[in-house]
Amino acid sequence: MPKWVHKMPSPTIDNRDWSLLTPPEQLQQLEVEGYLVLPDLLDAKQITALKNETMQLETTAVDYSPFQRGSANIEFAGPEITRLIGHHTTIAFLQNLLGDEIVMMTYAYARSEPGHPGISLHTDGQPYGSEIFGYEGSCPVLIRVLYYLDNLTPEISPFRVVPRSHLCLHADANPYLRYQSHPEEVMVTVQAGSAVLIHHRVFHGNFQNIGDRPRELLAIAYRPAWAGPVAEVSEWEAADLENVDPHIRILLGSRNQRQGDFHGGNKPPNMPDQASGMSPSRWSRTFR
């Protein structure tokens, strides 16, 4: 075994058949556990087309390893990459989870090559912003969708997560902390073309790549329209939006929009008496 390999206790492996989950069970899984797999979203032809575009991306290595490379702000880097923003199955699930008005916030590419030491357990959401995630990470609600273009095996940078950590109120769950490992973390293995969805406050990362090939992913972050960042972020360039399909462009609204009411009263007029999105029965209802 190479000297750089970090030895750790064998984690629990979550390799269940995710196709058996009903839509309400998918919702419960993400809300309670903090992560969810949507399997088989991309076929072989789509994966090949996406890989042809990711090959053209200019990547940079992270500060801790030359074997973990990525590229940010790739939303308009190629037609297949852009088209993925509006993947029907993913957006349909997100609308049930977040509501009909959704804003895409960020889009990035990452490649874990043989020798990659693994990504520390961390969160993607920091309430006051951060140098790594900018103010995009300050959104109060954010879901990141990780599309895997290669099979995740135990040897090749599988996903890692500490289930339910996003629910924790203890100081140990301060979203600015990072951990090398956790005794109750879970390893998730999936087939190429599947996506892992994560709550932005769940502690997650990936394991080492001790295999013989790289692992590629495309990561897209979405939020409900009301949940804007705490400070201004850059907007999409009008020229980039001109030729984007309408069903995708609707997801590329203002990244700074938010819907708050600082001066709202105790008894505003015309208050509704129904809100199915937050009903306790949402984990058992029939989805549209």
Backbone as numpy.savetxt, mean C-alpha at the origin, in Angstrom:
# Nx Ny Nz CAx CAy CAz Cx Cy Cz
25.63 -20.40 4.28 24.77 -19.21 4.28 25.66 -17.97 4.28
25.38 -16.97 3.45 26.21 -15.77 3.40 26.30 -15.09 4.76
27.45 -14.43 5.03 27.67 -13.78 6.32 26.68 -12.66 6.58
26.17 -12.03 5.50 25.27 -10.89 5.71 23.86 -11.30 6.11
23.54 -12.59 6.00 22.18 -13.03 6.32 21.92 -12.90 7.81
20.87 -12.20 8.15 20.48 -12.01 9.55 19.61 -13.17 10.01
20.06 -13.89 11.01 19.31 -15.02 11.52 18.24 -14.52 12.49
17.01 -15.02 12.31 15.91 -14.64 13.19 15.00 -15.84 13.35
14.16 -15.84 14.40 13.23 -16.95 14.57 12.35 -17.10 13.34
11.96 -18.32 13.04 11.10 -18.57 11.89 9.72 -17.96 12.15
9.28 -17.04 11.30 7.98 -16.42 11.52 6.84 -17.32 11.06
5.66 -17.00 11.53 4.46 -17.64 11.00 4.30 -17.23 9.54
3.96 -18.19 8.67 3.77 -17.90 7.25 2.28 -17.89 6.94
1.80 -16.76 6.41 0.41 -16.65 6.00 0.34 -16.90 4.50
0.07 -18.13 4.13 -0.01 -18.50 2.72 -1.38 -19.11 2.41
-2.40 -18.60 3.09 -3.76 -19.11 2.91 -4.24 -18.89 1.47
-5.34 -19.51 1.12 -5.98 -19.29 -0.17 -6.86 -18.05 -0.05
-6.31 -16.91 -0.46 -7.00 -15.64 -0.29 -8.23 -15.52 -1.17
-8.33 -16.34 -2.19 -9.49 -16.27 -3.08 -10.77 -16.74 -2.39
-10.65 -17.39 -1.24 -11.81 -17.90 -0.53 -12.51 -16.83 0.30
-11.86 -15.70 0.52 -12.46 -14.64 1.33 -13.58 -13.95 0.56
-14.70 -13.75 1.22 -15.80 -12.98 0.64 -15.46 -11.49 0.76
-16.13 -10.61 0.01 -15.85 -9.17 0.15 -15.96 -8.65 1.58
-17.01 -9.01 2.35 -17.03 -8.55 3.74 -15.85 -9.08 4.56
-15.44 -10.32 4.29 -14.28 -10.88 5.00 -13.00 -10.17 4.61
-12.89 -9.75 3.35 -11.74 -8.97 2.92 -11.68 -7.64 3.68
-12.82 -7.00 3.81 -12.90 -5.74 4.53 -12.48 -5.91 5.98
-12.99 -6.94 6.62 -12.65 -7.20 8.02 -11.16 -7.51 8.16
-10.62 -8.28 7.25 -9.20 -8.63 7.30 -8.33 -7.37 7.28
-8.62 -6.45 6.37 -7.80 -5.25 6.27 -8.01 -4.33 7.46
-9.25 -4.14 7.86 -9.52 -3.23 8.97 -8.97 -3.74 10.30
-9.06 -5.05 10.52 -8.65 -5.61 11.82 -7.18 -6.02 11.83
-6.75 -6.75 10.82 -5.38 -7.26 10.80 -4.39 -6.25 10.22
-4.88 -5.33 9.40 -4.01 -4.30 8.84 -3.43 -4.63 7.48
-3.73 -5.82 6.97 -3.23 -6.21 5.65 -4.20 -7.18 4.99
-4.12 -7.25 3.65 -5.01 -8.11 2.88 -4.32 -8.44 1.57
-4.51 -9.65 1.08 -4.03 -10.03 -0.25 -5.23 -10.11 -1.19
-5.13 -9.42 -2.32 -6.07 -9.60 -3.43 -5.32 -10.41 -4.48
-5.65 -11.68 -4.64 -4.85 -12.56 -5.51 -5.19 -12.42 -6.99
-4.20 -12.73 -7.81 -4.41 -12.91 -9.26 -5.08 -11.72 -9.94
-4.61 -10.53 -9.63 -5.17 -9.32 -10.26 -4.60 -9.10 -11.65
-3.36 -9.55 -11.87 -2.67 -9.33 -13.14 -2.35 -10.67 -13.78
-2.62 -10.79 -15.09 -2.25 -12.01 -15.78 -0.82 -11.90 -16.33
-0.35 -12.97 -16.93 1.04 -13.02 -17.40 1.32 -11.93 -18.43
0.37 -11.65 -19.29 0.56 -10.62 -20.31 0.71 -9.25 -19.69
-0.11 -8.94 -18.69 -0.01 -7.65 -18.01 1.31 -7.52 -17.26
1.72 -8.60 -16.61 2.99 -8.56 -15.86 4.15 -8.29 -16.82
4.16 -8.98 -17.96 5.22 -8.77 -18.95 5.23 -7.33 -19.43
4.04 -6.78 -19.72 3.96 -5.39 -20.19 4.48 -4.42 -19.14
4.14 -4.66 -17.88 4.62 -3.79 -16.81 6.13 -3.91 -16.63
6.64 -5.13 -16.70 8.09 -5.31 -16.56 8.85 -4.64 -17.71
8.27 -4.63 -18.90 8.91 -3.94 -20.01 9.05 -2.45 -19.73
8.10 -1.90 -18.98 8.18 -0.48 -18.63 9.07 -0.24 -17.41
9.03 -1.14 -16.43 9.89 -0.92 -15.26 11.37 -1.05 -15.63
11.67 -1.81 -16.69 13.05 -1.93 -17.14 13.61 -0.58 -17.59
12.74 0.32 -17.98 13.17 1.62 -18.49 13.31 2.66 -17.38
12.90 2.33 -16.18 12.95 3.30 -15.09 14.37 3.51 -14.60
14.68 4.75 -14.29 15.96 5.06 -13.65 15.79 4.86 -12.15
16.59 3.97 -11.57 16.44 3.66 -10.16 17.66 4.12 -9.36
17.44 4.29 -8.07 18.53 4.62 -7.16 18.50 3.63 -5.99
19.67 3.39 -5.41 19.76 2.48 -4.28 19.40 3.21 -2.99
18.87 2.47 -2.04 18.60 3.04 -0.72 19.91 3.21 0.04
19.87 3.97 1.13 21.10 4.31 1.84 21.73 3.14 2.58
20.95 2.06 2.81 21.49 0.95 3.61 21.91 -0.26 2.78
21.63 -0.26 1.47 22.01 -1.42 0.66 21.96 -1.08 -0.82
22.97 -1.50 -1.59 22.93 -1.32 -3.04 21.99 -2.31 -3.72
21.46 -3.26 -2.95 20.62 -4.31 -3.51 19.13 -4.03 -3.36
18.79 -2.87 -2.84 17.40 -2.43 -2.79 17.32 -1.13 -3.56
16.64 -1.17 -4.70 16.60 -0.01 -5.59 15.15 0.39 -5.86
14.96 1.66 -6.19 13.60 2.10 -6.45 13.53 3.37 -7.25
12.32 3.74 -7.57 12.05 4.96 -8.33 10.72 5.50 -7.86
10.67 6.80 -7.56 9.45 7.44 -7.07 8.77 8.23 -8.18
7.54 8.63 -7.94 6.80 9.51 -8.84 6.73 8.95 -10.26
6.30 7.69 -10.37 6.31 7.01 -11.68 4.93 6.96 -12.32
3.97 7.72 -11.80 2.59 7.59 -12.24 2.38 7.80 -13.74
3.28 8.54 -14.40 3.14 8.77 -15.84 4.33 8.20 -16.62
4.98 7.19 -16.04 6.21 6.65 -16.64 5.95 5.72 -17.82
4.74 5.28 -18.01 4.42 4.38 -19.12 2.94 4.09 -19.13
2.37 3.75 -20.27 0.91 3.53 -20.35 0.40 2.41 -19.45
1.14 1.31 -19.35 0.69 0.21 -18.49 0.81 0.59 -17.03
1.87 1.29 -16.68 2.05 1.75 -15.30 0.91 2.68 -14.91
0.58 3.62 -15.78 -0.51 4.55 -15.49 -1.85 3.83 -15.42
-2.07 2.89 -16.33 -3.34 2.16 -16.37 -3.59 1.40 -15.07
-2.53 0.96 -14.42 -2.68 0.18 -13.19 -3.34 0.99 -12.07
-3.23 2.31 -12.13 -3.84 3.17 -11.11 -5.33 2.89 -10.97
-5.99 2.59 -12.10 -7.43 2.40 -12.07 -7.87 0.96 -12.16
-7.05 0.02 -11.70 -7.41 -1.40 -11.79 -8.79 -1.61 -11.18
-9.69 -2.18 -11.97 -11.10 -2.24 -11.59 -11.32 -2.96 -10.27
-10.76 -4.14 -10.09 -11.00 -4.92 -8.88 -10.49 -4.19 -7.65
-9.30 -3.61 -7.76 -8.73 -2.89 -6.63 -9.57 -1.68 -6.27
-9.95 -0.88 -7.27 -10.72 0.33 -6.99 -12.10 -0.01 -6.43
-12.72 -1.07 -6.93 -14.02 -1.48 -6.40 -13.91 -1.82 -4.92
-12.85 -2.53 -4.55 -12.66 -2.85 -3.13 -12.40 -1.58 -2.32
-11.55 -0.68 -2.84 -11.23 0.54 -2.11 -12.46 1.43 -1.92
-13.37 1.43 -2.88 -14.58 2.23 -2.73 -15.46 1.66 -1.62
-15.50 0.36 -1.47 -16.23 -0.22 -0.35 -15.55 0.07 0.98
-14.24 0.15 0.95 -13.48 0.40 2.16 -13.48 1.87 2.55
-13.27 2.76 1.56 -13.01 4.18 1.83 -14.14 5.11 1.43
-15.04 4.66 0.57 -16.05 5.54 0.00 -15.75 5.79 -1.47
-16.71 6.42 -2.15 -16.60 6.57 -3.59 -15.53 7.56 -4.03
-15.27 8.59 -3.23 -14.31 9.62 -3.62 -12.91 9.23 -3.13
-12.06 8.87 -4.07 -10.72 8.39 -3.73 -9.69 9.24 -4.46
-8.59 9.52 -3.77 -7.48 10.28 -4.35 -6.21 9.43 -4.29
-5.53 9.30 -5.42 -4.23 8.64 -5.42 -3.18 9.64 -4.95
-2.32 9.22 -4.04 -1.33 10.14 -3.48 0.07 9.91 -4.01
0.53 8.67 -4.07 1.90 8.39 -4.50 1.96 7.09 -5.29
3.03 6.97 -6.08 3.22 5.77 -6.92 4.72 5.56 -7.03
5.19 4.38 -6.65 6.63 4.11 -6.64 6.91 2.68 -7.11
8.14 2.48 -7.52 8.64 1.17 -7.95 9.76 0.75 -7.00
9.82 -0.54 -6.67 10.89 -1.05 -5.82 11.35 -2.40 -6.32
12.66 -2.63 -6.25 13.25 -3.91 -6.67 14.21 -4.38 -5.58
13.95 -5.57 -5.06 14.82 -6.20 -4.08 15.67 -7.25 -4.79
16.97 -7.03 -4.85 17.87 -7.92 -5.57 18.53 -8.92 -4.62
19.07 -10.02 -5.15 19.80 -10.95 -4.28 20.87 -10.21 -3.47
20.88 -10.42 -2.17 21.76 -9.68 -1.28 21.05 -8.61 -0.49
19.81 -8.31 -0.86 19.02 -7.33 -0.12 18.84 -7.80 1.32
19.16 -6.94 2.32 19.12 -7.39 3.72 17.75 -7.33 4.37
16.75 -6.87 3.65 15.41 -6.77 4.22 15.09 -5.35 4.65
13.82 -5.01 4.63 13.36 -3.68 5.05 12.86 -3.77 6.49
13.34 -2.87 7.33 12.94 -2.85 8.74 11.44 -2.70 8.87
10.91 -3.20 9.98 9.50 -2.99 10.28 9.25 -1.51 10.52
8.30 -0.95 9.79 8.03 0.49 9.86 6.58 0.72 9.47
6.13 1.96 9.61 4.82 2.35 9.11 5.01 3.30 7.93
3.97 3.41 7.11 4.00 4.34 5.98 3.30 5.65 6.31
2.81 5.79 7.52 2.08 6.99 7.90 2.67 7.65 9.13
3.07 8.90 8.97 3.56 9.69 10.11 2.71 10.96 10.20
2.03 11.19 11.31 1.03 12.27 11.38 1.58 13.67 11.16
2.89 13.87 11.36 3.46 15.20 11.16 4.37 15.24 9.94
4.33 14.19 9.12 5.21 14.12 7.97 6.58 13.59 8.36
7.42 13.32 7.36 8.78 12.82 7.62 9.63 13.03 6.38
10.95 12.95 6.56 11.85 13.11 5.42 11.67 11.97 4.41
11.38 10.79 4.89 11.24 9.63 4.00 9.93 9.69 3.21
8.82 9.98 3.89 7.52 9.92 3.25 6.93 11.29 2.94
7.64 12.35 3.29 7.13 13.68 3.03 5.84 13.93 3.80
5.08 14.94 3.37 3.80 15.20 4.01 2.70 14.31 3.43
2.99 13.58 2.34 2.02 12.63 1.83 1.67 11.59 2.90
2.65 11.26 3.74 2.43 10.27 4.79 1.64 10.80 5.97
1.31 12.08 5.97 0.57 12.66 7.10 -0.94 12.53 6.95
-1.40 12.00 5.83 -2.84 11.82 5.65 -3.40 10.94 6.77
-4.54 11.30 7.36 -5.06 10.50 8.47 -5.53 9.11 8.06
-5.85 8.92 6.78 -6.21 7.59 6.26 -5.47 7.39 4.95
-4.79 6.27 4.83 -4.03 5.97 3.62 -3.92 4.46 3.48
-4.20 3.96 2.29 -4.05 2.54 2.00 -3.02 2.40 0.88
-2.02 1.56 1.11 -1.01 1.33 0.08 -1.26 -0.04 -0.56
-1.25 -0.04 -1.90 -1.47 -1.27 -2.66 -0.15 -1.67 -3.29
0.34 -2.85 -2.94 1.62 -3.36 -3.41 1.38 -4.45 -4.45
1.58 -4.12 -5.71 1.42 -5.09 -6.79 2.75 -5.81 -7.01
2.76 -7.12 -6.85 3.98 -7.89 -7.01 4.08 -8.45 -8.43
5.21 -8.18 -9.06 5.44 -8.64 -10.43 6.23 -9.93 -10.47
6.60 -10.45 -9.31 7.32 -11.72 -9.19 6.74 -12.51 -8.03
6.92 -13.83 -8.07 6.46 -14.66 -6.96 7.22 -14.29 -5.69
6.48 -14.21 -4.58 7.10 -14.04 -3.28 7.26 -15.42 -2.65
8.51 -15.80 -2.40 8.80 -17.06 -1.72 9.50 -16.74 -0.41
9.63 -17.69 0.49 10.33 -17.41 1.75 11.77 -16.92 1.55
12.38 -17.25 0.41 13.78 -16.87 0.18 13.91 -15.51 -0.53
12.86 -15.07 -1.20 12.99 -13.89 -2.07 12.10 -12.77 -1.57
12.58 -12.07 -0.58 11.98 -10.85 -0.03 10.47 -10.91 0.15
9.97 -11.91 0.87 8.52 -11.93 1.11 8.11 -10.76 2.01
6.84 -10.44 1.95 6.26 -9.37 2.76 6.28 -9.78 4.23
6.48 -8.81 5.11 6.42 -9.08 6.55 5.52 -8.03 7.21
4.80 -8.44 8.24 3.84 -7.54 8.87 3.61 -7.96 10.31
3.34 -6.99 11.16 2.91 -7.26 12.53 1.40 -7.02 12.58
0.60 -8.07 12.49 -0.85 -7.90 12.42 -1.38 -7.09 13.60
-2.36 -6.27 13.32 -3.10 -5.47 14.31 -2.27 -4.37 14.95
-1.03 -4.20 14.54 -0.20 -3.15 15.14 -0.75 -1.76 14.88
-1.52 -1.59 13.80 -2.11 -0.29 13.50 -3.21 0.09 14.49
-3.70 -0.88 15.26 -4.75 -0.63 16.24 -4.19 -0.25 17.61
-2.90 -0.43 17.79 -2.27 -0.27 19.10 -2.17 1.20 19.51
-2.48 1.50 20.77 -2.37 2.85 21.31 -1.14 3.04 22.18
-0.37 1.97 22.35 0.83 2.01 23.19 1.94 2.80 22.51
2.85 3.35 23.32 3.98 4.10 22.76 4.87 3.23 21.87
4.84 1.92 22.06 5.62 1.03 21.20 5.15 1.10 19.75
3.93 1.59 19.52 3.39 1.70 18.17 3.51 3.12 17.63
4.37 3.93 18.24 4.65 5.25 17.68 5.04 5.07 16.22
4.32 5.69 15.28 4.58 5.42 13.86 5.94 5.90 13.36
6.69 6.61 14.20 8.03 7.04 13.80 9.10 6.03 14.20
8.72 4.96 14.91 9.68 3.94 15.32 9.91 2.94 14.20
11.06 2.26 14.28 11.37 1.15 13.38 11.91 -0.01 14.21
11.68 -1.24 13.72 12.12 -2.43 14.43 12.84 -3.38 13.47
13.90 -4.01 13.99 14.61 -5.00 13.18 13.77 -6.23 12.94
13.00 -6.62 13.95 12.12 -7.78 13.84 11.13 -7.72 14.98
10.19 -8.66 14.98 9.21 -8.75 16.06 8.83 -10.22 16.20
8.73 -10.73 17.43 8.45 -12.17 17.61 7.10 -12.62 17.07
6.18 -11.69 16.85 4.87 -12.07 16.34 4.63 -11.58 14.92
5.70 -11.23 14.22 5.51 -10.81 12.83 5.15 -12.02 11.97
4.54 -11.73 10.82 4.04 -12.76 9.92 4.68 -12.58 8.55
5.03 -13.69 7.92 5.55 -13.68 6.55 4.38 -13.98 5.61
4.30 -13.20 4.52 3.25 -13.40 3.53 3.88 -13.72 2.19
3.52 -14.86 1.62 4.00 -15.27 0.29 2.81 -15.27 -0.67
3.03 -14.73 -1.87 1.96 -14.66 -2.87 2.54 -14.93 -4.26
1.64 -15.18 -5.19 2.04 -15.38 -6.57 2.14 -14.05 -7.30
3.00 -13.99 -8.31 3.11 -12.80 -9.14 1.74 -12.43 -9.69
1.47 -11.12 -9.71 0.17 -10.63 -10.17 -0.80 -10.37 -9.05
-0.43 -10.74 -7.84 -1.27 -10.47 -6.67 -0.85 -9.15 -6.03
-1.73 -8.62 -5.19 -1.42 -7.37 -4.48 -1.63 -7.56 -2.99
-0.76 -6.93 -2.21 -0.94 -6.84 -0.77 -1.37 -5.42 -0.46
-2.49 -5.27 0.23 -2.99 -3.96 0.64 -2.69 -3.79 2.12
-2.22 -2.61 2.50 -1.86 -2.39 3.90 -2.42 -1.06 4.40
-2.83 -1.06 5.66 -3.17 0.16 6.38 -1.87 0.91 6.64
-1.88 2.23 6.48 -0.62 2.98 6.55 0.00 3.00 7.94
-0.75 2.60 8.97 -0.20 2.59 10.32 0.27 1.20 10.77
0.10 0.18 9.92 0.54 -1.15 10.33 2.05 -1.26 10.15
2.73 -1.90 11.09 4.17 -2.10 10.97 4.43 -3.26 10.00
5.25 -2.99 9.01 5.47 -3.95 7.93 6.85 -3.72 7.33
7.26 -4.57 6.42 8.51 -4.43 5.69 8.65 -5.63 4.77
9.88 -6.05 4.51 10.08 -7.31 3.81 11.32 -8.00 4.33
11.41 -9.29 4.05 12.54 -10.09 4.49 13.68 -10.03 3.47
14.77 -10.65 3.82 15.97 -10.67 2.98 15.70 -11.40 1.65
16.48 -11.05 0.67 16.48 -11.80 -0.59 17.73 -12.67 -0.61
17.54 -13.93 -0.27 18.65 -14.88 -0.29 18.50 -15.85 -1.46
17.66 -15.45 -2.43 17.43 -16.27 -3.62 18.37 -15.90 -4.75
17.97 -16.30 -5.96 18.83 -16.11 -7.12 18.21 -15.18 -8.17
17.20 -14.41 -7.77 16.56 -13.49 -8.71 16.01 -12.29 -7.95
15.77 -11.17 -8.65 15.18 -10.00 -7.99 13.67 -10.15 -7.84
13.11 -9.27 -7.05 11.66 -9.22 -6.86 11.21 -7.76 -7.05
10.26 -7.57 -7.98 9.79 -6.23 -8.31 8.38 -5.99 -7.77
8.12 -4.75 -7.41 6.76 -4.38 -7.03 6.47 -2.94 -7.43
5.17 -2.67 -7.59 4.66 -1.33 -7.83 3.76 -0.97 -6.66
4.03 0.17 -6.02 3.30 0.55 -4.81 2.52 1.83 -5.07
1.20 1.75 -4.91 0.32 2.90 -5.14 -0.44 3.18 -3.84
-0.45 4.45 -3.42 -1.13 4.85 -2.20 -2.39 5.65 -2.52
-3.50 5.29 -1.87 -4.78 5.96 -2.06 -5.33 6.41 -0.71
-6.19 7.41 -0.76 -6.87 7.88 0.45 -8.28 8.33 0.08
-9.19 8.41 1.08 -10.49 9.03 0.81 -10.30 10.53 0.62
-11.16 11.16 -0.16 -10.98 12.56 -0.51 -10.94 13.48 0.70
-11.64 13.13 1.78 -11.67 14.01 2.95 -10.34 14.07 3.67
-9.50 13.03 3.53 -8.35 12.83 4.42 -7.07 13.40 3.83
-6.99 14.72 3.70 -5.82 15.36 3.11 -4.64 15.45 4.05
-3.46 15.76 3.52 -2.25 15.89 4.35 -2.29 17.15 5.21
-1.43 17.21 6.22 -1.44 18.34 7.16 -0.73 19.56 6.59
0.08 19.39 5.56 0.77 20.49 4.90 0.71 20.27 3.40
0.91 21.33 2.65 0.74 21.26 1.21 1.79 20.37 0.55
1.33 19.59 -0.43 2.21 18.77 -1.26 2.03 19.21 -2.70
2.91 18.76 -3.58 2.84 19.16 -4.98 1.60 18.57 -5.64
1.07 19.28 -6.63 -0.08 18.82 -7.38 0.37 18.18 -8.70
-0.54 17.44 -9.33 -0.25 16.87 -10.64 -0.11 17.99 -11.67
0.79 17.81 -12.62 0.94 18.77 -13.70 -0.20 18.59 -14.71
-0.80 19.70 -15.11 -1.92 19.65 -16.04 -1.55 18.93 -17.33
-0.32 19.15 -17.80 0.11 18.52 -19.05 0.15 17.00 -18.93
0.47 16.49 -17.74 0.53 15.05 -17.54 -0.87 14.43 -17.53
-1.88 15.22 -17.18 -3.23 14.70 -17.07 -4.00 14.73 -18.38
-3.50 15.44 -19.35 -4.26 15.67 -20.58 -4.69 14.40 -21.29
-3.81 13.42 -21.37 -4.10 12.21 -22.15 -4.43 11.00 -21.28
-4.72 11.24 -20.00 -5.04 10.14 -19.09 -6.52 9.78 -19.25
-6.81 8.48 -19.30 -8.19 8.03 -19.44 -9.06 8.60 -18.32
-10.31 8.96 -18.63 -11.17 9.60 -17.63 -11.36 8.77 -16.35
-11.45 7.43 -16.47 -11.67 6.63 -15.27 -10.46 6.61 -14.35
-9.30 6.95 -14.89 -8.09 7.08 -14.07 -7.92 8.51 -13.59
-8.22 9.44 -14.47 -8.06 10.85 -14.11 -8.91 11.22 -12.90
-10.07 10.59 -12.75 -10.91 10.90 -11.61 -10.23 10.56 -10.28
-9.25 9.65 -10.33 -8.48 9.29 -9.13 -7.32 10.24 -8.90
-7.05 11.10 -9.86 -5.91 12.02 -9.79 -6.40 13.44 -9.51
-7.26 13.55 -8.51 -7.73 14.86 -8.07 -6.66 15.57 -7.26
-7.00 16.72 -6.72 -6.05 17.48 -5.93 -5.54 16.65 -4.75
-4.23 16.56 -4.64 -3.64 15.81 -3.52 -3.76 16.58 -2.21
-4.16 17.85 -2.28 -4.28 18.66 -1.07 -5.72 18.82 -0.59
-6.68 18.29 -1.34 -8.07 18.46 -0.92 -8.32 17.74 0.39
-9.12 18.36 1.20 -9.55 17.76 2.46 -10.92 18.30 2.80
-11.66 17.57 3.57 -13.03 17.96 3.91 -13.18 17.97 5.42
-12.95 19.12 6.01 -13.10 19.29 7.44 -14.04 20.45 7.73
-14.50 20.56 8.95 -15.40 21.64 9.34 -15.04 22.07 10.75
-14.04 22.95 10.84 -13.51 23.37 12.14 -14.59 24.03 13.00
-15.51 24.73 12.35 -16.52 25.48 13.09 -17.86 24.76 13.13
-17.86 23.46 12.86 -19.11 22.71 12.88 -19.77 22.73 14.24
-21.08 22.84 14.25 -21.81 22.92 15.51 -22.22 21.56 16.04
-22.79 21.59 17.25 -23.23 20.35 17.88 -24.46 19.76 17.21
-25.30 20.63 16.66 -26.54 20.18 16.04 -26.69 20.81 14.66
-25.83 20.42 13.71 -25.96 20.99 12.37 -27.29 20.56 11.73
-27.81 21.38 10.82 -29.08 21.03 10.18 -28.94 19.82 9.26
-30.05 19.12 9.10 -30.14 18.02 8.14 -29.14 16.89 8.40
-28.91 16.57 9.65 -28.02 15.44 9.96 -28.64 14.13 9.47
-27.84 13.26 8.81 -28.38 11.96 8.38 -28.54 11.02 9.56
-29.31 9.98 9.37 -29.46 8.95 10.40 -29.07 7.58 9.88
-28.34 7.56 8.76 -27.82 6.32 8.18 -26.38 6.54 7.76
-25.52 5.54 7.97 -24.12 5.61 7.53 -23.59 4.19 7.41
-23.93 3.54 6.30 -23.62 2.12 6.15 -22.12 1.84 6.17
-21.32 2.82 5.74 -19.87 2.60 5.69 -19.25 2.34 7.04
-19.87 2.85 8.12 -19.30 2.62 9.46 -20.20 1.73 10.32
-21.16 1.07 9.70 -22.05 0.19 10.45 -21.29 -1.01 11.02
-21.55 -1.39 12.26 -20.93 -2.60 12.80 -21.22 -3.83 11.95
-22.30 -3.80 11.19 -22.67 -4.94 10.36 -21.94 -4.95 9.02
-21.01 -4.02 8.79 -20.36 -3.94 7.48 -19.56 -5.19 7.15
-19.14 -5.97 8.14 -18.37 -7.18 7.88 -19.24 -8.36 7.48
-20.55 -8.17 7.47 -21.42 -9.26 7.08 -22.43 -8.86 6.01
-22.41 -7.60 5.58 -23.41 -7.15 4.61 -23.05 -7.64 3.21
-24.01 -7.52 2.31 -23.79 -7.85 0.90 -23.25 -6.62 0.20
-22.11 -6.76 -0.48 -21.50 -5.64 -1.18 -22.16 -5.46 -2.55
-22.03 -4.24 -3.05 -22.55 -3.97 -4.40 -21.70 -4.69 -5.43
